[in-house]
């Protein structure tokens, strides 16, 4: 059954990838969209499952068992199969209809639903190709729609577009502006910002009105911030990993090298342009923590029951008040580090796919190692533990939302929560400085070896 769950997941992932490739005009965009869709889906369904279990809406005697999300998430289905005692199913015959299918037989439900969706996706993809592909629909030209004029865009496929002002660094301007060159990209970027801001305000309002308990509010807040940071990091790595290798493939890099632009200007422009594009996205998780921390700092505006929780015999705030202030430098510099690693791989890789894979691998290993070290150190080491927690945005967000657990060694000792908060401040400053030093160190190394690397790969397409 474990192999069957994995097999159905592999078939579904493959059919989704094929469907995305068929439904998009450029294959590289389909690869990135695929990463974002799968990661976001897994994170969202896992968070919903955890919330339903905490609210007692799952199967089992105390509502802590499987939920409808189990049947649509392969990891949860595998968990239900291998841990029936801690993650029980509903008793056979206790339910009826669709609920019985999802809660009494979640493994079977996952296999049936995923296989059915795979067949449907293959059928839709085949129909799309049989009708001549999406290229037939994109070949026509018409006037400029109003929504494109509002965003300063010309007609789709037109040879002219409205002129744009160029900043002091043309590479930085080009890198930031090229990411907003199409209507779909503009909508996707600002939809993420608007949707994230609405979720942040909604979470605080639901907690303020008592519809969310303190523990549920923490879970929802942490899941939101983690998901947003994961998406932003993947976006940054994908853009950086293709920023130079894409120009090498289409011959643009050869033209740029004939201009007076120096390697330092070129690489610095790439870095600054990508960070400028990502800053509005980064403002969402940072702003979410700022709103939650400001709410706690204001004492909950007279909320009934206050904003303190009792956990392990200790009274702690539902969120550390300075959460957003601490997260801002760490998140920005960590994303800058990911972007710089992507640029490094993009410069020395022959193609965009290999550079993306290399970037994701390096960041996953480094981020995972630092995260695990910080996670364990924060809970077991007194005083210094909170400083180690800030080494990654994931562990930092966990520490400011669950300080009594993430920094147990410091909070439970005589030092208390105040010392842990000071440790977070010091750690955030030091971690940000280390990331910036690494970023400038990588850039200096790339500048020094730029000519050699470019000449070695000259002519590669």
N, C-alpha and C positions, 0 to 999 in steps of 0.2 A: 504493500500500500504506500509506503514511503517513496519507492521508485515511481509508482503511478502518479503521486502528487507532483513529484519533480518533473516527470515526463510531460504531464499536462501543462505545467508552468512553462517548460521549455517550448512546447508547441505554441502556446499562447503568445509568449514573448516573440517567437519567430514570426508568427502571423501579424502581430502588431507592427513589427519592424518592416515587414513587406508592405503592409497597408500604408504606413507612413511614407515609405519610399515611392509607392505608386501615386499617392495623393499630393505629392509635392514636386515642384519643378526642379529642385536641386537636391541631390542625395545627401550632401553634407549637412544641410539643414534638417533632414529627416533623422539623421543619426543623433543630433543634439536634442531634437524634440522628443525622440524616443527615450533618451536618458532622463530628461525632465519629467516626462509623463509617468514612467515606471517608478522613479524615486518618490514623486509626489503622491502617487496612488498608494504605494505601500505604506508610507508614513501616515497618510490621512486615515486609511482604514484601520491601521494599528492603533492610532490615537482614539478613534471612535470606539473601537472595541474596549480599550482600557477605560474610557469614560462610561460606557454602558455597564461594564462590570462593577465599577466603583459605585454607580447609582443603583446597583442591585437589579439590573434589567436583563441579566444573562440567564442562562439555564442553570439547573442545579438547585439545591436546597436553599442557598442564600443568594442566589442570583449572581454568582461569581464564575459561572461556567461560560460555555460558548455563547456567542451572540450572532446576529445575522452577518456581521463582518467576517466571521470565521470562514464562511462558505465562499467568500470572494477574495481571500488573501491566502496564498499558498503557505506562508510561514505560520499563520494562525491555524490552518488546517493541519499542518504537520504537528503543531503544538497540541492540538486536540487529540491527535492519533497517539502521540508518544507520552502524553501526560494526562491520562484520563482522570486521575485522582484530584489533581490541582486545577484541572480545566475540564470539568465534566460536561457531558452532553445531557440533553433532556431525556427523560425516561421514555422508552419506546411506548407508543400509544397514548402518551399524555397530551399530545397536541394533534392538530389536524391541519390539512391543507399545506400551504407554502411554509408556514412556521415549522411544521413537523419535518418537512424536507430539509430545511436549513439548520434546525437546532438538534434534531435527533440523528441525522446522518450528514454532518458537515463535510466529511471527507468525500462522500459520494456526490454531495451537492457541488463541491468545488470542481471535481473531475467532470461532471456533466455540464455545468455552466461554462467552464473554461473551454471545454471541447466544442460546445455549441457556438460560443463566441468566435472561436478559431475558424470554424466552418463558415460562419457568416462573414467574417472579415476576408477570407479567401474568395468567397463568392462575390463580394462587393469589389475587391481588387480586380478579379477577372473581368467583371462587367465593365469597370472603368477602362481597362486596356482594350476590351472588345469594341468599345464605343470610340476608340481613337485616342484615349489619354486626355489629360488635362491641357495639353498643348493646343488642342483645337479651340478650347474655350478662351485661352489667353491670346489668341492670334488677332482678335478683332480690336479695333481702336475706336474710341468715341471721344466726346468732349470731356472736360475735366469735371468730375462730380464735385458737389459743394463740400463734402467732407474732406476731400483731398485739397481743395483750395484753402480751407480753414487751417490745415496743417502745413501750408506752404509747399505743397507737392504739385508737380505737373500731372498731365494725363498719363495713364498707365501705358508704357511702351513709347511715350513721346520722346523726341530727341532734344527737347528743351525743357528746362525747369527754372523756376525763379532763382535769381542769384542769391548767394548767402555771404555774409561777412566772414572773413578769415581772421583768426586770432594771431597772436605773435608767433606761435609755433605751428606752422602749417601741417606738420605730421600729427600733432595732438588734435588740431581741429578736424583734420580729415578722419582720424580714427574714431573720434566721438560722433561726428556727423554722419559718417557712413553707416553707423549702426542704426540711425534713425532715417535711413534713406527711403524706406517703404512705408506705406500706410499700415500694413500688418504689424511691423515692428513697433511703430509708434503706439498703436492701440495696445499691443501686448505689454509694452513697458509701463504705460500709465495706468492700464487696468490693474496690473500687479500693485502699483502704488495705492490706487484708490481702494481696491479690495482689501489690502493689508491694513490701511488706515481705518476702514470701517470695522474690520474684525477687532482691532485694538480697542476702539471705543466701545464696541458692543460687549466685549469681555468685561470691561470695567463696569459698564452699566448693569450687566446681569449679576455681577458680584455685589454691586452696591444695593440692588433691589432684593437680594437674598435668593435669587433663582439659581445661583451657583454657590456651592459651599466653598470654604477656603481651599480644601484639598483639590476639588474639581477645578477651581479657578487656576490653581497652580499648574495642574496637568494641562489644561487648555492653553495657558499662557506659554508654558515651556514647549509644548508641541508646535504651537504657532511659530515661535521664534526659531526653533530648530529647523522646521520645514523651510521657512523663509531663508535662513542662512544657507541651507543646503542648496536651494535653487540658485541663490545669488552666486555662491561659490562655483557651482557647475557652469553657470552662465559666464562668469569671469574666466574660468579655465578654458572653456571652449573658444571664447573670443580671442584670448591671448595665444592659445595654441595654434590658431589658424591665421593670426595677424600677419606673420612674416611668410610662413610656408605657402599661404594662398597667393601672396604677391610673387613668390618665386615661381609658382605653377603657371600663373597667367602672364608672366613677363613684366609685371609692374616694377618689381624690385630692380631689374636691370635699368629701367628708365630713371628711377630715383637715384641710382648710384652715379648717374652722369651729371647730377645737379650739385651745387655747392653744399648740400646737406651733409653734415659729418655723421659718423656712426653714433656719437654721443647725442646729437640732436635727434637722430632717427629713433634710437631706443628710448630716450627720455620722452619724446613725443608720443610714442606708442604707449608707454606706461601712463603718462598723464592723461592721454585721451581716453584710455580704457577706464581708469579710475573715475574720471569725470562722468563717463556714461553710467557707471555703477553707483555713484553717490546717491542719486534719488532712490535707487532700489535699497541701498544700505540704510537709508533714512527710515525705512519701514520697521525692521526689527529693532533698531535703536529707538525709534519713536515709540514703539510698543512698550519697551521697557521703561522709557521715560514717563509715559502716561501712567503705567502701573506704579512706578516708584513715586511719582508726584502725588498720586492718589493716596498712597500710604503716608507720605510726608505730611499731607494735609489732614491726616487723621481720619480718612474716609468720609470727610464732609458730614460728620455726625452719623455715620452708618450704625445701624443697630447691631450691637455685638462687637463693634470696633474692627480693627484690621490686624489684630494679634491672634495667633494660633497657639494652642498648647500641644506640644509634641515632645514626647519623651520626658515629661515633667518640666519642660522649659517653655517659656512664653516668648515667641519670636514673631516678627512681622510676617505677613503673608508674602511680601516681597521686600528685599532690601531697598530702602529709599533711593540710594544713589545708583541703582541698577543700570539705568540708561547711560549715566555719565561714565561709569566704569566700562560699559560694553562698547561705547563709541570708538575709543582709540584702538582697542584690541581687534574689533571687527574690521575696521578700515585697514589697519596694517596687515592683518592676516590675509585679507582679500588682495592687498597689494603684493604680498608674498606669493600668493597663488598665481597672480597675473604675471609676476616676474619669472616664476618657474615655467609658466606657459610660454612666455617669450623666449626663454632659453631653449626649450625644446623645439619651438617653432623655427628658430634660427638654424639649428643644427640638424633638423629632420628633413627628409626628402619630400614628404607629403603631409597633408593635413591630418589624415587618419592616424598615422604613426605618432605625430606630435601630440594629438589629443590623448591617445592611449598612454603615452609616456608621461604626460603632465598629470593625468588622473592617478596613475600608479604612484608617482613620486609624492604627490600631495596626500594621497591616501595613507601611504606608509608613514610619512613624517607626522601628519596630523593625527593618525591613529596612535602612533607611539607616544607623542606628547600628551594626547588626550587620556590614554590609559594611565600614564605616569601621574598626570595631574589629578585624575579621578581618585586613584589610590592614595596619593600623598595627602590630598586635602582632607580625607576622612581619618587618616591615621597619624599624621604628624602635627604636633602642636606648634602654633605660631607661624612656622614656615609653610605649613600645608596650604593655607589660603592663598599664599603668593604663587605656589605651583599650580593652583586651580586655574589661574588666569592664562595659562599657556595656549589655550584654544578657546574660541568663542563658545563651543559646545559646553565645555566644562565650566566656563565662566557663567553662562546663562543658568546652568544647573545650580551653581553655588549661590547666585543672587536670588533664585526662586526657592530653593530648599537649603538654606544655610545651615540648619541644625543637622542635616544628614550629610551634605557635601563637605562640611567642615566640622565634623563631629569631634575630632580630636581637640580642636581649639575651643569650640563653643561649650562642650561639656566639661572642660577643665576650669581651673580658676581664672583663666584668661577671659572667658566669656565672649559674647557676640561682638562687643566693641573691638576687641583685639583682632577678631577675625575680619571685621570690616576694614580696619587699618591695613591688615595683610593684603586684602583685595586691592586696596588703593595702590600700595607699593608694588604689588605684583603686576597690576595693569600698566603702570608706568614702565616697569622694567621689561615686561613682555613686548610692549609696543616698541620700545627702543631696540630690542633685539631683532624684531621683525624688520624694522626700518634699516638696521645695520646690514642684515642679510640681503635685503632688497638692493641697497646701493652696492654691496659687495658683488652680487651677481651681475649687476649692470656694469660695474667697472671691469669685471672679467670678460663680459661679452664685448664691450667696447675695445678692449685690448686685442681680442682674437677675432674681431668682426671681419676684417679683410681676408684673413686666412680661411675662415669658415665659409664665407660667401664664395670665394674663388674655388674652394674645393667642391662646392655643390653647384658651380656655375653651369647653366644649361640644363639643369634638372627640371623636368616638367611633371 
